[in-house]
Amino acid sequence: DEQICEGAKISDVSREKLLAFIKEAKRERGLSIAEGLSVTDILRKLKLTKDGKLTNGAILLFGKDTQDFFLQSELKAIRFKGLDETRTMLDFKTIGGDAITLLKKAESFIYDHIPMRAWIESGKLQRQEKWLYPPDAIREALANALAHRDYSSPGKVQVRIFDDRLEIWNPGLLPPPLTLDKLKGKHDSVPRNPLIAKAFFWIKYAEDVGSGTSKIIQWCKEWGLPEPTYEEAGTSFVTVFH
C-alpha cells in the first residue's frame, strides 16, 4: 500500500470520506489534523502520498471508485446452507468500495445472517440479547483481513457463513517471522499494508501492537465459544469462528 498508485489523481480521492475519517479518528484516538486542510495536505499528513504522488493506500482507503484501480479489492460474502461449500448459497454478495466501507458492509452482511440469542434474566425488566459471535472479534478479524491481505493477488477477501461456523478468508499467507502458533500469544505487529493498518488503528478498528489475534481468542472464550482457529489454505489465511 506504500507504492505509488499509477494514474491516480487527487480528484480520485473523496474529500467527504477523508473528512468523515478525520472526525472519527479525532473522537476515537485524538488525531490532530485540521478538517479545513486541503485533500493533498490531509493525505500528506496521513503519509498517504509519496514524492507528491498518491499511494495505493490512499485509493484503497479513500478512493471515489476504488475498484477502478483495484478490482481485486472487492469482498465476497456468502451464506451457505449447511456445513460446506457444496451446499446451496442462501445469499451471495459482491461488495465494492474502499477498505473502510468494505468492513462496514461485511459486518452488516454477517449480522443479517447470524442469529441473536435473547433471554429474560430474573430481576431485569429488559430482555437480554447476544449475537452468536462476539462483535469485537468479528470486527478485528475483518480489519485484519483487509489490512493484511496481499493486494497484488487477484483473489478477494471472503466472508463465508455456515450453519456451524464463520470463516473470514484473505489472500496472502503469514509474513515471516509470524507462524500460526505465534498468533495465539504475544508477537510482533508485522503489517503487510502498514498505511491501511494505521488508518484502522486511528478509528479503533484495530490495534497496532500485534495483539489482535490473541484478543480474538480471548473474546471468543469469554463469549462461551470454542477457541477460534487460524489456518493457511492454499495461498490464503483463514480465521474460523466455531
Stockholm file with secondary structure:
# STOCKHOLM 1.0

chainA/1-242         DEQICEGAKISDVSREKLLAFIKEAKRERGLSIAEGLSVTDILRKLKLTKDGKLTNGAILLFGKDTQDFFLQSELKAIRFKGLDETRTMLDFKTIGGDAITLLKKAESFIYDHIPMRAWIESGKLQRQEKWLYPPDAIREALANALAHRDYSSPGKVQVRIFDDRLEIWNPGLLPPPLTLDKLKGKHDSVPRNPLIAKAFFWIKYAEDVGSGTSKIIQWCKEWGLPEPTYEEAGTSFVTVFH
#=GR chainA/1-242 SS CCSBCTTCCGGGBCHHHHHHHHHHHHHHHCCCCCTTSCHHHHHHHTTCEETTEEBHHHHHHHBTTGGGTCGGGCEEEEEESSSSTTSCEEEEEEECSCHHHHHHHHHHHHHHHSCEEEECCTTCSSCEEEESSCHHHHHHHHHHHHHHSCTTSSCCEEEEECSSCEEEEEESCCCTTCCTTGGGSCCCCCCSSHHHHHHHHHTTSSCSSSCHHHHHHHHHHHTTCCCCEEEEETTEEEEEEC
#=GC SS_cons         CCSBCTTCCGGGBCHHHHHHHHHHHHHHHCCCCCTTSCHHHHHHHTTCEETTEEBHHHHHHHBTTGGGTCGGGCEEEEEESSSSTTSCEEEEEEECSCHHHHHHHHHHHHHHHSCEEEECCTTCSSCEEEESSCHHHHHHHHHHHHHHSCTTSSCCEEEEECSSCEEEEEESCCCTTCCTTGGGSCCCCCCSSHHHHHHHHHTTSSCSSSCHHHHHHHHHHHTTCCCCEEEEETTEEEEEEC
//
